[in-house]
Amino acid sequence: MLDCVLISSDEGFRHVVLGILQQPANQARLALDLQVLAEGLNRESVARVLQARPRVVFLDLGQNPSGVGGVRILTQEAPDLALVVGGPALSAEGLLAVMRAGASEYLPRPFSKEEALEAFQRVSRRARAAASDQPAALGKVTTVFSAKGGTGVTTVATNLAVALRILTEKEVVLLDLAPAMGTASVAMGVHPRYTYLDVIQNFHRIDEELFRSFLEVEESGVRVLASPISPAGMDVPSGEELQGLLDLCRRHFDYVVVDGGSLLSSHLGPLMHQSDERVLVVTSELPALRNVKQALDLYGRTNGKAPSPHLVLNQYKDGVGLASKDVEDGLGHRISLILEKDDLKVLQSINVGRPEVHGRSSPFARKVMELGRTLAGPQAVAASPKGLLGRLLRSLKSGPESGKEAR
């Protein structure tokens, strides 16, 4: 049974909620009935709510949105509570304030019993899922980073995310953690309405449905969580917030590709520790290799889960800069993949917001697909039907509306 609490002195609100809780099919029980409004909550009544140990609380703001303080108090005291809040019709700003305070669902007056029932069913599904003790399969985090700016980290990360989606037909999310005005969303051809800051601000009430509403969908089906448009050093997630972001992504996606930026990123150390795979993007200029050496010293040793980084030599051209053998000898580290310089195709793909790997025919695209196979492993690469029919089926599967694959 799902224990619930009702907090309202309004007869209409109470009648609707009690009718819902009395339906045997809902498997709910009224654990506590407080006949006050949200603004009337005091320390004693909050203590009674906590003592009842409910999973769902129906909370009435009455006709005055000032009761949002009651929502905030309950959320602070019991972050796992699912709050179904009723109240007056609000502006977009007012509704956002209530949701940020901790409401899981909001029912503006006048609302029907059907609307209230749908809201209850949504929160009860989330509450029961959260209470389940069955371990969920966790996704694999791959962080792409560099020793300096301008090496093509975003290009590699965006193309790798699409490659993993194409190869495995599994769920993939691209998380842009570049330290200043990340451009992953531009390279993916999406227009983000939200950033990871919106997700962080809603940690207290987020579930899969809400989380996915913050993500944009690229044509292959890769989801994108953008970085804020702000100067370097601002809006950087704390270590705890970063852990929360990655945990959230792992729970709902099979592959998490992170655009980690460069060594200048303050979050890079904690991020490396929590990554299953690390891809270090380098170029063959001599000044850059000093920084690469530092990066290998800092992040080149195993973190208990991953081997040393996959070294990707990007923008490479024979006869220009150091030879690949000289790069390996100088770093004392094997190059995993060489991406040859192809300014025209790659730049064009960036400008149109469509990762080059979609074409699959250019040398760059084939090499990134090769990296994707290495990271996914042969057992995870989906068997692909061949020929015209196979290509048609793959294009349908990879569309943005495709559902989550079974794990």
N, C-alpha and C positions, 0 to 999 in steps of 0.2 A: 504493500500500500504506500501511496505517496502522501506524506504528511503535509498539510497546508495550514496557513494562518490567514484569517480574514481581518482586515483593519478598515472599518468603515462604519459610519453612523447613518449613512444614507440608505433608506429602505429600498430604493430601486436598485442600487448597486448590490446590496446584500442579497436581494431576491435572486438576481441573475447568478451571482457566485454560488450561493447555496444550492441552487438548482443544478448547476454543473457538478458540484461535489457530491450530490446525492445520486448521481447516475452511476449504477454499478460498473458500467463499462469503463469508466474513467479510473477506477481503482484508486480513488483518492479518499482521504480522511481529514476532517476538520479537527486539527489538533488544538487550535486556540482561536477564540472569537473576541476581538477587541472592538467595542463600539465607539471608536474615536476616529477622527480624520488624521491624515499624515502629519499635519501641523500640530496636532495634540499629542504626538509621541513624546514621552519623557523617559528619563533613565529607567524608571521602574517598569514601564510598559515594554521598552526595548529588551530589558532583562527577561521578561516573561516570554517574549518572542524567541529569544535565544534558547531559553530553557525548554521550549516545545520542540526544538530541533527540526524545524520544517525544511522541506526542499523548495516549496513554492509559497510566496506570500502575495496575496491580493491586497493592494494598498490604494486607498481612495484619497485623492487630493481635494475632493469636493469641487467647488467652483473657483478655487483660488490656487494658482500655481505656486504660491509661496510655500506650500507643503513639500516642495522638492527637497528641503532640508531633511525631512524624514526619510526620503529615499536614500540620501547620502549617508545618513547615520547608520541605517540598516546595512548598506553596502560595506561601510567601513568595519562594522562589527562582525559581519558574516559575508565575506566576499563571494561565497559559493551559492548564496541564495538566488533563486530565480524570482524576480519581482514583476508581477503584472500590475501595472499602475493605471488607474482610471482618473480622468480629470477633464478640464475644459479643453475645447479646441485651442491649439497653440500655434503660434507662428513657427516658422522653420527654426529660428534661433531658440525659441522657448522649448521646442521639442528636443533639439540637440542638447540643451542644458539638462533636461530630464534624463535623456538617455546616457549622457556622460556621468550623471549622478549615480547611475547604476540600474536603471529600469531595463528589464529584458524585453518587455512589450508595453506599448502605451495604447490605451483605449480612450479616444476623445468622445465626450458626450455630444449627442446621444448615440449610444452603441447598442447593438442588438445582442441577444443571447448567443446567436450564431457566431458573431464576431468575437465575443468573449470566449466561447468554446474553442474556436480556432486558435486564439492566443494561448489558452491553457494547454491545448494539445501540443503546440510547438514547444513551450517551455517544459512540459512534462517529458517529452521525448529527450530533450537536452539533459534534464535532471537525471533521468534513468540511465542515459548513456554515460554520464559522468560518474554515476554510482557503480557502473559495471567494473568488476575487477579483472576482466579478461584483458591480458596484455595485447596492445595493438602493435602491428608491425610498424617500425619507424623507418622513415625515408633516409636516404643517403645524402649527406651534405658535401658538395664540392665547391671549394672557394678558389676563385681565379684572382690572382694578385700580381703585383709587379714591384720592382725595386725602385722605379721612378715613373713619373708621369709620361704619357705619350708613347707607350709601348704597344698599345692596342688591347688592353685588358677588357674593355667593354665589348669590343668587336669579337674577341675570343669567347667571352662569357655568353653573349647573346646567341652566337652561332652554336656554341656547345649545348645550350639549353634546347634549342630547336633540334639539334642532332639527336639528343637523348630521347626527345619526344618521338621523332621519326623512327628511330631504331628500336625502341622498346615498346612504343604505343602505351606507355604508362603516364601517370600524372607527373608533370614537371612544373615547378615554380622558379622564377628568376627573381632573386632578391637583390635590389640595387643598394649597396652600402657604400658607394663611392663617397668620399668625404666632403665634396663640394659640388652641388648642382649636377648630380649624376645624369648621364645621358642614355642609360639603358632603354628607357621607355621610347626615346626618339628612335634609337636603332631598331627597336622592335615594331615601330609604326603604330604605337598606341598612345592615347591621350589620357594620362592618369587623372582621375578625379580625387584620389586619395594617395597618401604616402604611408610609410611605415610608422610615422608619428600618430596617425589616426588609429592604427592597430594597437600601438602601445597604450594610447589613452583609453582604449576599450578592453584591455586585458581582463578586467574584472567581470566582464559579461560575455566575452567572445565565445562563439561556437563556430562550427564549420560553415554554417549558412552565413553568419555575419562576416566571418573572415573572408569568404569568397566574394562578398559584396565589395570589399576594398580592393580587389584585384582586377586588373584589365586582362583581356584575353587576346593573345596574338593568333594569327591565322592558323598556325599549326595546332593550337590548343594549349600552348604554354601560357601559364598565368604569370603576370608581372606585378610585383610590388615595388613601386617607385620610391626614390629618395626625395627628400624635401628640396625645394629650390632655395638654397641658403648658402652663405659663404662658408668656407672651410672652418671647421672647429665648432660650428653652431649645430644644434639639433642632432648631435652625435649620441646614439643610444648608450646608456650605462651598461656595465657588464651584466647586471641583472636583467635589464631590458633586452639586451642582445640574446641572452640565454632564452628568454621568453619567446622572442621572435623565432629563433631556430627551433625550439621545441614545438611551437605551433605549426611551423612549416613541415617539420618531420612527421607530425601526427597525421597530416592531411595530404601529403604528397610523397610520391615514391622517390623523386629526385629533387633536390634543392640545389640550384646553382647560384652562387653568391658572387656578385661583382664586388670584390673586396678592396678595390683601389690600390694604393701604393703603400710603401713603408711609412708615409706621412700619416696614414690613418691610425688614429689612437686606438681604435677597436680591433686592429689587426691581430694583436697578440692573443686576446681571448678567443677571437674567431678561429685562429689557426688551431687552438687547442680543441675546439669543438667540431672541427671538420674531419670527415672521413677521408677525403682526398683533397690535395692541394695542387694547384696548377700555377706555376711561376712563369710568367711571360717575360721574355728578355729580347733585346735587340743586340746587334753585333757591334755597337759603337764601344770603343775602349773606355770612355768615361763612365758609361752605364754599367760596365762589368764590375767596377769596384762596389757599386751598390748591390749588385746581384750577389757578390761574394758575401756581403754583410747579411743579405736576406737568407742565404743558405746557412750561414752560421747561426742566425736567429731561429729559423724555422725548418732547417734541413733535417733535424733529427726527428725520429718517430715520436708521436704524442701518445703512444699506447694503442692507437687505432689505425694510424695511417703510416705508410712508408714515407721516405723523403719525397719532396715535391716532384711532380712531372714537369720537366723543364721544356718549355715551348719556345723555340727560337722563331720570332715573328719578323715579318718584313725583311726576309732574307733574300739577298741576291748575290750570286757568285761574282767575285771581283770587286764588290763594294763592301767596305768594312772588313771585319775579321772573318776568316774562313770558319766554318762550323767546327772543324777539328781544333782550331786554335781556341775557340770558345770553350770547348770541352776540356782541353788541356789546361787552360787558364783557370777554370772554375773547379777542376777536379770532379766534375759531375757530368753524367751522360745526358745528352739531349734526347728527350723522348719523341719530339716531333719538330719538324721544320716546316714553317709556313712561308712559302716563297712570296716575295713582294709582287703584288698584283693590284697596283693603285687603282686602275680603271674600274675593274669589277667590284672590288671591295668598297671603294669610295662611292660608287654608284648605288650599291646595296644599302649603304648607310644613309645616303641622301634620300632614297625612296622609302626608307624604313622597312626594309624586307631583308632579313639576314641572308647572306649569299648561299648558305647551306641549303636553302630551299631548292636551288637549281640542281644541286648534287653533281653537276658535270664539270665545274671548274676545278683546277688543282687544289685551290684553297678549300673548297667545299668537301672534296674527297678526303683531304687530310684531317679536317675537323671531324668528319664522320669516323675516321680511323681513331681519333682520340676518344670519341664517344663510345666506340666499341670497347676500347681498352678500359674505360672507367666503368661501363655497365657490366662488362664480363660477358662471355659468350652465352651463358645460360639465360641472360636477361634480354638478349637481342631477339625481337620477335621474328618468327618465320614470315617472310614476305612473299606473297603470290607474285608471280612474274607476268610480264606482258601487259597489254593495254588494260585488261580487266583488273589485274593486280594494282596497277597505278591508280585506277579509278577508285577501287576499294580503299586504298591507303589514303587517298585525298579525302574521302568521305569520313574515314575514321579520325583523321587528324584535324577535322574542322573544329572551330571554337566552341561548338555546342556539344561536343562529344562528352559523354559522362565519364566518371572515374572508373578506371579499370579495377577489376578485382585483384587483390594481392595474393 
